[in-house]
């Protein structure tokens, strides 16, 4: 409707016909993938890896690091994506080699892990702990947003907005440390725009116990509504994206413990959009890593692509952090992984983004394994 920023796209007959064919193809592919939904593979019974913990001689405070990798692995089913199996297997094999060398990320966050091969990337890499995001039929735990009639009336079958959820969220968390608690929810069933509505996108919050820390670390993974990939008007996809950010914040208000350290990451789909980024940054708890590392006193080792003004707008993969009451958190390095190979190919249409965090806590709270949440 005029003035609302919400528009119904009226294409030509040929465009509608192509959109219908694509929607049907996506639906059939997703149904096929769901038909092959397997229980998570049994993971090896490995002992929890202990981090290297050091003590500052002057203050007596304890220190360790935590590495968190977020990666949209483009694990979409045929015919949306072709020839993905080899690349997905290669990602898992590369991570396994890094683990064997003691250099793999401690925590691995995946998005778009829709197919069985994509979902098993972390298993293939040898991570002993795994948590899965919302399934295709999971209802929202936050009741969704009360959406205006103009937005609902403009939903298009041709763009997948009236089809229902045909795929799961595609979200996974893998960890070398025990995952002691997990909360997940999809966004509201109608809080989406365009082809994104075919998947049950959402969020997940895990508590991870790291031996030696006085309490668990909270890790958040999410995938928000895309921009051009949604196939709808930019104003419509922006509106859906902002409502999903609102729902993510309500979820965190209910499930996040402010006394525990908090780390978030995922595919926020904010690349090239100052409006999207500003809305997200104002509502997510804590500080975005790219923003923090731009500060002259941050002492961050920035090895990823950066711009003098706004490096956070070069990527959809965002990271953020907030300290807890006892354990303080700060990023000390950010870098890209799985970039272009020697032949110019890429394992995914996204780069993986890795952040190393420093965790510190007072000497009085040291000793023993991490407490249960």
SVG drawing of the C-alpha trace seen along z (x, -y; Angstrom):
<svg xmlns="http://www.w3.org/2000/svg" viewBox="-5 -7 59 50">
<polyline fill="none" stroke="black" stroke-width="0.4" points="0.0,0.0 1.1,-3.5 3.2,-5.0 3.6,-1.8 6.8,-0.6 5.2,2.8 4.6,3.6 3.1,6.6 5.3,7.5 3.1,7.9 5.3,9.5 4.5,10.4 3.0,13.8 6.4,15.1 8.0,14.0 5.1,15.6 5.5,18.8 9.2,18.9 8.6,18.1 6.1,21.0 8.5,23.4 11.2,22.3 8.9,22.5 7.7,26.0 11.3,27.1 12.4,25.8 9.4,27.4 10.1,30.8 13.8,30.6 13.1,29.6 10.5,32.3 13.0,34.8 15.6,33.6 13.1,33.8 12.2,37.3 15.8,38.2 15.9,36.5 18.0,38.8 18.7,38.8 22.1,37.0 25.0,39.3 26.3,40.9 29.4,38.9 32.6,40.4 32.8,40.5 35.8,38.2 37.0,36.6 36.4,32.9 39.4,30.9 40.9,28.7 41.8,25.2 45.2,23.6 44.7,21.5 47.4,19.0 47.6,16.7 48.7,13.1 51.7,12.7 50.8,9.2 47.0,9.4 46.6,13.1 43.7,13.1 43.2,16.2 43.1,16.1 42.1,18.4 40.9,18.1 37.9,19.3 37.7,19.5 34.3,19.3 33.9,19.9 30.6,19.0 30.0,20.3 27.1,20.3 28.0,23.5 25.3,23.1 24.1,26.6 20.9,26.2 19.3,29.2 19.1,29.9 18.0,28.2 18.5,25.0 22.2,25.7 24.1,28.3 27.2,30.2 27.5,29.3 28.3,32.7 32.0,32.7 32.5,29.1 30.7,29.9 32.7,33.0 35.9,31.1 34.9,28.5 34.5,31.3 37.8,32.9 39.7,29.6 38.3,29.0 39.3,32.5 42.8,31.9 42.9,28.7 41.6,30.6 44.3,33.2 46.8,30.4 45.2,28.8 44.2,25.7 40.5,26.1 38.0,23.6 36.6,24.5 33.0,23.7 31.6,24.1 28.3,22.3 26.7,23.4 24.0,21.8 22.2,23.3 23.0,26.8 19.8,28.2 21.0,31.5 22.3,34.5 25.8,34.0 25.7,30.3 24.4,31.1 27.2,33.7 30.0,31.3 30.9,30.9 30.5,34.7 32.9,35.3 35.3,32.9 35.3,34.9 33.5,32.4 32.2,34.4 29.3,32.2 26.4,31.1 23.2,29.1 20.6,28.6 18.4,25.5 14.6,25.5 13.2,28.3 10.7,27.6 7.7,28.3 8.8,26.5 6.4,23.7 7.8,20.4 8.4,20.2 8.0,16.4 4.6,16.2 5.8,14.2 5.2,10.5 1.7,9.0 2.1,8.1 0.1,5.4 -2.7,6.5 -0.8,4.7 2.1,7.1 0.0,10.2 -2.3,9.4 0.8,8.9 2.1,12.4 2.8,14.2 2.4,17.9 4.8,17.5 7.5,16.3 6.9,19.1 5.2,16.9 2.0,19.0 3.5,22.4 4.4,23.2 7.8,24.4 9.3,27.0 12.8,27.1 14.3,26.8 16.3,23.8 19.7,25.1 21.3,24.1 23.9,26.1 26.3,25.6 29.3,27.9 31.7,27.7 34.8,29.4 33.4,28.6 30.2,30.0 26.9,28.3 25.0,28.3 21.9,26.4 20.1,25.5 17.2,23.2 15.9,22.8 13.0,21.2 12.1,20.3 10.8,16.9 7.1,16.4 5.6,18.5 4.7,15.4 7.6,13.2 9.5,13.6 9.6,12.4 9.9,14.2 11.7,17.5 13.1,17.3 9.6,18.3 10.2,21.9 12.7,22.5 12.0,22.4 14.7,19.8 15.4,18.9 17.8,18.7 19.6,21.0 21.3,20.3 23.6,22.9 25.4,22.9 28.9,24.4 31.0,25.5 34.7,24.9 36.9,26.7 38.5,24.3 36.0,21.5 33.9,20.6 30.7,20.9 29.4,21.6 29.6,19.4 26.4,18.6 26.7,18.9 24.0,17.7 23.6,18.7 21.1,17.2 20.1,16.8 18.0,13.8 15.9,12.9 18.0,12.3 17.8,9.2 18.0,9.9 17.9,13.6 14.4,13.4 13.0,12.4 10.8,9.6 10.7,5.8 13.6,4.5 11.1,2.7 9.3,5.9 12.4,7.9 13.7,5.1 10.5,5.1 10.7,8.9 14.3,8.7 13.7,6.0 10.8,8.0 13.0,11.1 15.6,9.0 12.9,7.9 11.9,11.5 15.5,12.6 15.8,9.9 12.6,11.1 14.0,14.6 17.2,13.4 15.4,11.4 13.7,14.7 16.6,17.1 19.9,15.2 21.5,14.9 23.1,11.5 25.5,12.8 27.1,15.2 29.5,14.2 27.6,14.0 28.9,14.5 26.7,14.2 27.3,14.9 25.6,16.1 24.4,14.9 22.7,11.6 22.3,10.7 23.3,7.1 26.0,6.8 25.9,3.5 22.9,2.3 23.6,-0.4 19.9,-0.4 19.9,3.4 23.2,3.2 22.2,0.2 18.9,1.9 20.6,5.1 23.5,3.4 21.0,1.4 19.0,4.4 21.5,7.3 23.2,7.4 26.8,6.4 29.2,5.0 29.7,6.1 33.3,7.3 34.1,5.3 33.0,2.2 35.1,3.0 38.2,3.8 38.0,0.4 38.8,-1.3 42.4,-2.5 42.8,-0.9 41.2,2.4 44.5,4.2 42.6,6.5 44.6,8.4 42.4,7.9 43.2,10.3 39.9,10.1 39.0,7.6 38.4,4.2 37.4,0.7 38.5,-2.5 34.9,-3.5 32.7,-0.5 34.3,3.0 31.1,4.5 29.2,3.7 31.5,6.0 30.0,9.1 26.8,10.8 28.7,12.8 28.6,10.7 30.0,11.5 29.3,9.8 30.1,10.3 29.2,9.2 31.0,9.9 29.4,11.7 29.4,10.8 32.6,12.8 34.1,13.7 35.1,10.8 35.2,11.2 37.0,9.3 38.0,10.2 41.7,10.3 41.7,11.5 39.3,11.7 40.1,13.5 38.5,15.2 38.7,18.9 37.8,21.0 38.5,18.2 39.2,18.8 41.3,21.8 44.2,21.8 41.9,22.5 39.6,19.6 36.8,21.8 35.2,21.3 33.7,24.0 30.6,21.8 29.3,18.4 30.2,17.1 33.6,16.9 33.9,18.4 34.6,15.8 36.7,16.7 37.0,14.7 39.4,15.5 38.1,14.2 40.1,13.7 38.3,14.8 39.5,13.5 38.3,13.9 39.5,13.2 41.9,15.5 39.3,16.0 37.0,17.8 39.5,20.1 40.0,23.9 38.1,27.0 35.8,27.6 33.3,25.1 30.2,25.0 26.9,26.3 24.4,23.6"/>
</svg>
